[in-house]
Amino acid sequence: MTLTPRLIMQLLDHFSSVNEAWTASATQLQIVPGFERHINDFLQRRDSTNLQQELEDIKRFQLNVLTLEDEAYPSVLRSVKYPPPVLYAQGNYLEQDQWSLAVVGTRRMSNYGRQITEQLALGLAERGITIVSGLALGVDTASHQSALKAQGRTIAVLGSGFGKFYPTENRQLAQTIAESGVVFSEFPIHTDPARWTFPRRNRVISGLSRGVLVIEGPIKSGALITAKYALEQNREVFAVPGQVIHPNSKGCHHLIKNGAKLVENVEDILEEWPEFNRLATSKIQPDKPLPESLTQLQRNILGSLSFDPCHVNTVIESTNATVGEVSSALIELQMLGLINEVESKHYVKTLGVSAK
């Protein structure tokens, strides 16, 4: 049996405390509205639960346990429909984390998606806004890393229990987040990641946040599920546009067509919340103009590059220059911070570089 937040709230609405609900007899449970057909499963799960082992696991994983009855439970999350009755936490949730924005997107982000994520998450964190995400690979990981780079706050929400950590590649990242922020899970410690756990996780991501920013995501993606929860929870939804032919853009364009605010920069988000202006001044700079010292070949190369990786052979063909001339120009442009080599002999223009 899975004790969903809805079922637990049914119990809590009837009993005066979590302890009273957990120790209730079958007779007492029978009079809980809507709970009749779940009684046997509930009793079996209760009888099979080793509370002493649970307490030992909580200590072993260095977890804090927050219930709806605790003052430290995030108030912004408590206000949603069917909030998690229990949160397991590594790290500490602070009052300032109420000023938060979820940044989510596909695990298979493009180079364009990476640059946008890094710019926006870093800029928001520099403003003092807490970045909330799901610790998945791709956009989630880039969001957390950018917040840490800005020495800002970030919250990660797991789609599994702490004893079944997923994805394993981000275990060290989670430890780093917990040192200056917090990692949450609503699932018992030994809950495996599963198809049903991630939508549950997504509703917590949006519930902890004032709004949700989607950066790249197909129509059928977890990021779109998070945006759906955000709307149900009366949160703002933001989306970054992308190339119309790229499948990662479909989800964002769908959201924009249906009322999500189109986002190009941090200011597009902050203007929706004037109260955020009380936070630290943003360090994001406007687009960088090109140095006057650039040669015509270097300008032509920049004109041929975009935010999607371009092989050096394509650059050579577009400029009609020699291999040696293009190679030297590429090295000089990298030293100026105007382009990046993202993989072997593939180049992209740096986000924020003016096209003129």
N, C-alpha and C positions, 0 to 999 in steps of 0.2 A: 504494500500500500504506500502510495505517496501522499504524505500529509501536505496538501496544497495550502497556500496562504488563505484561500477562501474557507477551507474546512477548519483551519486553526482559528480564524476569526469567528467562525460560528461558535466554537467552543468558548473563546474568550468573551464573546458577547453574552454568553449564558453564565459562565463562572466568574468569580471575583478575582481570580489570579491564575497565572500559568500553573502553579503548583496544584491548585484545586482542580483544574481541568485535567492535569496529567494523572492525578490519583483518583479520579472519579470512578465510581462503580458502574457496572453495566446498567443497573437500574437508573442511576442518575443520568447516564448518557442517552438513555432511551427518550428522555423528554427534551433533548436538545433539538430544536427545529431543523429538519433537513439532514440530520446526522444518522438517522436510524440504520441505513444500509451500510454504514461505514464502521459500526461498532465492533464487530468481530475482528476486522482487520486492524483497527486501532488497538484493541486489547492484545492481539498477537504481537504487534510491533512493540508495545510497551513491555510485554513479558520478555521479549528477546533482547531488549536494550540493556546493556551493561553500563550503568551510570558511572561506576567506579572507573571503568576503562575509558569512558568518555572524558572524565575529569583528568585522567592521566594523559590522554591525548591532547587535551587543551593545554596542559602544562608543557608537554613535549614540543608542541608547535608554537609555544609562546603566544597564545591567542588571548585576546580580550573577548568576552561574550556580552553582547548588548541585547536586551529585550525591549519590547515596546514600553515596558514599565520603567526603564532606566532613563534618567535625565540626560545622559550622554548620547542616547539614540538620536540620529540625525532628524531634526524636526521637519526638514523639507521632505524627507522620505516618509515620515510618519503620516503626512497629510494625504498620501495617495490611497487609492482604493486597494484593499488587501495588501498592506505593506508586509515585508518579511517579519514574522514574529520574533525571529532570532537572527542576529548578525554575528558571525565570527570575524574577528579583525586582527590583523597584524599592523602595528603602528597606531597612530592616534588621529581621530577625527576632531578638527578644531572648529570653533565658531565661525572663523573666516571662510571655511569650506562651504558655507551656505552661498557664497558668491562663486558659483561654479557653472561650467558649461561642459556638456558631453561632446567629445569629438570622436566620431566613429566612421568606419568605411570598410572597404573590401580588404581581404587578406592578400589579394593579388593586385596591389596598387601599381600604377605606372610610375615612371620617373616624375612626370608632371604631378601626380597625386602626392608623391613623397615631398616634393618641393613646396607645394601648397600647404600640406599638413605641417611641415616644419615651420613655415613662415607664420601661419595662423596660430598654431599651438604655442609657439615661442612668444609671439606678440601678446597673446592673451595672458600667458603666465607672467610675462614681464609687467603687465598691468595689475598683477595680484589676483587674477582670476584662477581658481582651481580647475585643472583639467581632469575630467572624468572619462574613463574609457574601459575597455574590456580585456586588456592585456593580450588580445589575439595578435597574431602576426600581421604585418601590413600596416594599415593606417593606425590601428590602436597602439602598436608598439612605437611608431614614429611620434604619436601624440605624447605618450608618456615620456619618451626620451627627450623631446623638445622642451617639455615643462621642466624636466630635471636640468637640462642645459641652461635654462633661464633662471635656475635656482628658485623655481616656484613650487607650488603645491600640486600634487597629482594624486588621484584616487583610482585604484584598479579594482574591478569587480570580476571575480572568478566565475566560471561556468562549471565548477566542480568543487568538491571539498578540498581542504588544504592537504589532506593526506593522499589525494589523487591529483596532484597539481597538473594543470594543463594550460598552455602548452609547455612541455618540459624545457624548451629552448629559452623560455623567459623566466626561469626560476631565479636567476641572478638579478634580473631586472626587477622582479617582485620584491626581492630583499632590499634592493636599493630604494625602491619606492617606499617601503615600510619604514626606512630610516628617517625620512623627512615628510612622509605623507601617510597613507593608509591603504591596505589591501583588504577588501571585504569579500565574504562569501556567505550566502544565506543557507548553504547546504551543509548537512552533517559532515563531519571531517572526512569520512571514507566514502563519500559519494563520487562515483565515477562520472566523467564527462559523458553526456549523452545528448541525443537530439532534442529532448525535452528540457534539458537544463539551460541551454543557451537562450531561448526565448525568455525563460524566467529571469536569467541574468540580465537580459536587455531591459526589462522593465525596471530593474533596480538602477541601472545606469541612467536612464531618463529620470527616474524618481529622485535621484540624488542631485539633479541638475536643474538650473533655471531654464535651460533650453538645450537643444540637440543640433549640432552641426554635422552634416553628412558630407564627407569628401570621398567621392567615387564609390559606386556600388551598383551592381546589377539590380534589375527590378526585384528579383527574388533573392534577397540577401538579408542578413541579420541587421545591417544598418537601416534598412527600410522598416524592419520590425521595430527597431528602437524608435524610429521617427513616429510610427503608428502609436506606440505607447505614449510618446511625448504628447501627441495630440489628445489622447484620452486623459492624460494627466494635466491638461491645460498648460503645457509648456510651449515655448516658442520652437519653431523648426526652421533651420537654415540649411542651405545647400549650395555647393560650389558647382558652377557649370563646367562642362568639359567639351571635348570634341564630339560632335553629333554622331559620328560613325563609330565611336568607341563604346563597347558594351558597358564599361565602367561608368559611363556618363548617363546611361538610361535611367537609373534610379534617381539621381539628382535632378535630371530634367523633368521626370515625372513629379517629383515633389514641388519643383518650382512652378510647374503648370497648375498645380493644385493648391497654391497659396504659400508655399515656403518662400522665405526671403532669399533672393539671390545674393551670394556673398563673394566679393572680390578681395576684400581686405578686412582687417580687424575693425576699422571704423564702421563698416556696414553692420556689424554685430553690436558694437557699443552704442550706436545711436538709438537702438531699441531700448536700452537700459541706461538712461542718464545717470542713475545712481551709481553705476560702475565707474563713473568719472572721478569718484572720490578716491579711487585706487591709484596706484603708482602710474607715473607718466609712461606712455608706451615708448619703446626704443626703436620701433619699426621705422625705417626711413622710407621716403618716397622712392620711386624708380630712379636708378642711378643713370645719369646721362653718360654717353660714351666719351672717353677722353679724346681731346682734340688731336692728340699725337698719333692716333690710330692710322695705319696705312689703309689704302683703299682695299687691298686684299683682305686685311683683317675685318674691315667693315662688310665686305662681301661674304666672308665666312660667317659672321654673326647673322647676316641676313638669310643665310641658307640653313641655319640651325633653329630648332624649336625646343620644346621641353620633352620631346620624344627622342630617344637615342638615334643618332645618325652616324653611319659608318664613314670612316675617313675617305674611302673610295668615292662615296657619294658627294662628299664635300669637294674633293678634287675635280670631279666631273662638273660640278656646278660653278666652279671658279675658273676653269681653263688654265689653272696654274700648275707648276710642276710639283712632284711629290715632295721634293726638298723644301720648296717655298711654302707649301701648305703645312708641312710638319713644323717648320720654324714658327709660322704664324700661330698655329694651335698652341704650341708651348708658351708663346708670349701672352696669348689670350688667357691661358690658365693661370699664369703668374699674376695677371691683372685681376683675377677673380671674376672674369666675364663668362667663362665656360667651365664645364667640368667633364672629365672623362669618367663615365659611369661604368663602363666595362671595356674590355680590350678593344681599342681603336673605335669606340663609339662615344660620341660627344653630344652634350646638351648645352643649351644656353642657360646661364644662371638666372633664377627667378628674380625679377626686379630690375633686370637690365633693360634699359630703354631700347626701343627698336630704331631710334633715330641717332 
